[in-house]
Amino acid sequence: ELCNRFNFIAASRINTTFITKNPTSVMNELVDRFMVGGDNTTPSLYFLPFNSGNGGHWVLVAMDLSRLMMYYLDSLPGNWSKYPSMKKTVDVAILKFRSKKNYCNRKDIT
């Protein structure tokens, strides 16, 4: 059961370059990945290793779709605001996924 609570998203498909060139494609890929992951009504984390394109720096994004919470794990000081295009793309993907699943509560993403 524990292995069903964790899902990984391939870093080769989500990075600053792809988001800059085609954010809609990246967002659709995320939604597709979320749809495959089951009902997402129980706590489940999606892990996305994200290459910031900033000298090869990596950030780990952990997403809890059932609670609409995202965690940015960055070894460098700062916060997610250093990666606004990534945050916007992930936020839109989560909202689109929830819309497709007909989830009623439209609370903000934390």
N, C-alpha and C positions, 0 to 999 in steps of 0.2 A: 504494500500500500504506500509506503514511503516514496518509492520511486515514481509513483503517479502524481506526486505533489510538485515535482520539479520538471520544468521544460526548458530546453535550451534553444536559442535562436542563433543560426549560423552568422558569425561575424563577417563572413565573406560576402554577405548580401546586404548588410546594413553598415554603412560608414558615411563619413562626411561627404566624400566624393559622390556616392550614389544619391544621397539626400539632396545635394546641391543640383545634380544633373536631372534627377527625376523623382521628386518627393512623392508623387502620386503612386508610382510603381513600388517604392519602398513601403509606403503606407498599406497598399493592397497586399503586399507580401506578408506584412505583419498581421493583418486581419485574417488572411488565409491560415497562417500559423496558429493564431488564437482559436480559429474555428475548429481545427483538427484536435485541439487539446481537450475536448470533452465539454462538459456543461459549465465548468468554471464557477459553480455555485459553492464549492468547498474551497477553503484556502489553498491556493496553488500559486507557485511562483514561476515566473518566466525570467530566465537570465539571458541578457543580451550583452556580450562583450562588444564594446563600441570603440572603434578607432577614431579618435578625434581629428586625425589628420594633422595634428600639431606635433610634428617631429616623431610620429609613431607612438604617441601617448595613448594608453588604453584606459577606459572607464568601464566599470561593470554597472549595468542598469538592471535592477531587479524590479519586476512588476507583479503586483498582486491584483489581478483583475477583479476578484470577488469583492475587494475592499476599495478599489480605485486608488491604490497607493503605489507610488514609484519611489525607488531608492536609488540614488546615484552614489556609487562607491568609487571614490577617486583618491588616489594616493597623493595627489598634489593638493595644496590648499586652494580653496575656492568652492564654488558650488555649480549646480547645473546651468546657471545662466551663462556659463562659458560656451555652452553648446545649444543655443536657442533653436537652431533648425532641427536638431535631433529631438529635443523636447517637444516641439510643436508637432513633428511627424508622429511620434509615439502617442502623444495625447489624442490626436485626431484618429489614429488607428484604434485606440482603445474605445473611443466614443462610437466609432463606426461599428466595431465589433459588438458593443453592447446594444446598439440599435438593431443590428441583424438578429441578435438573440432576443429582441423584444424585452429587454430589461427596462423596467419602468423608472426606477430611481435614477435621476439624472444629476446626482450630486457632483461637485467639483472633484477633479483629480488632485490628490495631495502628493 
